[in-house]
Amino acid sequence: MTPFGRKMRQLRADKNVTQQQQADFLGVSKAYISALENGARGKPSTVLVDQICVWLGLIWDDAEDLKRLATLSHPKPTIDVRKHTPDAVMLANMLAQNIERLDDQDCQQLLTALEKRLT
């Protein structure tokens, strides 16, 4: 599951609507909605995310949050570190080679530290 899929599922559940209702509104298949929620599909297009925000009635910060999560929800990200330092190359490779060893708590701690450093 991706961050976008988790949030979309939660918002849809909060509004007590089905995947089929969402799919019908968006003009996509229920299978596509399920794949987005489960992380079997890559990040959705900006246009689709905007349509989802409209369908869910999201405005301002809530809509921006969903859009941000969409940009962070590619299930197979790539990192081009060719023009970076050796430490950046090492960091990218260590994460790629060891992500399966990290549990949710480990990931949350790393995310928190990274977000703190980047703000």
MIGUPA-708497 format. One record per residue (C-alpha): residue in one letter; x, y, z. Coordinates in steps of 0.5 Angstrom, whole numbers, plus 500, padded with zeros to 3 digits. Example, Ala and Ser with C-alpha at 12.3 -4.5 7.8 and 13.67 -1.06 7.14 Angstrom:
# MIGUPA-708497
> a_525_491_516
> s_527_498_514
END
This chain:
# MIGUPA-708497
> m_500_500_500
> t_502_507_498
> p_502_513_503
> f_497_516_498
> g_493_509_498
> r_492_509_505
> k_490_516_506
> m_485_515_500
> r_482_509_503
> q_481_513_510
> l_478_519_507
> r_473_514_503
> a_471_510_509
> d_470_517_513
> k_465_519_507
> n_462_512_507
> v_463_511_500
> t_465_505_496
> q_471_504_491
> q_465_503_486
> q_462_509_487
> q_469_513_487
> a_471_509_480
> d_464_511_477
> f_465_518_479
> l_472_518_476
> g_471_514_470
> v_476_509_472
> s_475_501_474
> k_474_499_481
> a_480_495_480
> y_484_501_478
> i_482_504_485
> s_483_498_489
> a_490_498_485
> l_492_505_487
> e_490_504_494
> n_494_497_495
> g_500_500_491
> a_500_496_485
> r_499_502_481
> g_504_508_481
> k_503_515_483
> p_496_517_480
> s_496_523_475
> t_495_530_477
> v_489_531_474
> l_486_524_477
> v_488_527_484
> d_485_533_483
> q_479_530_481
> i_479_525_487
> c_480_532_491
> v_473_534_488
> w_470_528_489
> l_472_527_496
> g_470_535_497
> l_477_536_500
> i_479_544_500
> w_486_547_502
> d_490_544_507
> d_487_537_506
> a_487_537_498
> e_494_539_498
> d_496_534_503
> l_493_529_499
> k_497_532_493
> r_503_531_497
> l_502_524_498
> a_501_522_491
> t_508_525_489
> l_511_521_495
> s_507_514_493
> h_511_511_487
> p_512_504_489
> k_519_503_485
> p_522_510_486
> t_529_511_483
> i_534_516_485
> d_540_519_480
> v_546_520_485
> r_551_521_479
> k_552_528_481
> h_552_527_488
> t_557_526_494
> p_560_519_495
> d_556_519_502
> a_549_521_498
> v_551_515_493
> m_552_510_499
> l_546_513_503
> a_541_511_496
> n_544_504_496
> m_544_502_503
> l_536_504_503
> a_535_501_496
> q_539_494_499
> n_536_494_506
> i_529_497_506
> e_526_490_507
> r_529_490_513
> l_526_496_516
> d_520_495_520
> d_514_501_520
> q_518_504_527
> d_524_504_523
> c_521_507_517
> q_518_513_521
> q_524_514_525
> l_528_515_519
> l_522_519_516
> t_522_524_522
> a_529_525_522
> l_529_526_514
> e_523_531_514
> k_526_535_520
> r_533_536_516
> l_529_538_510
> t_525_543_513
END
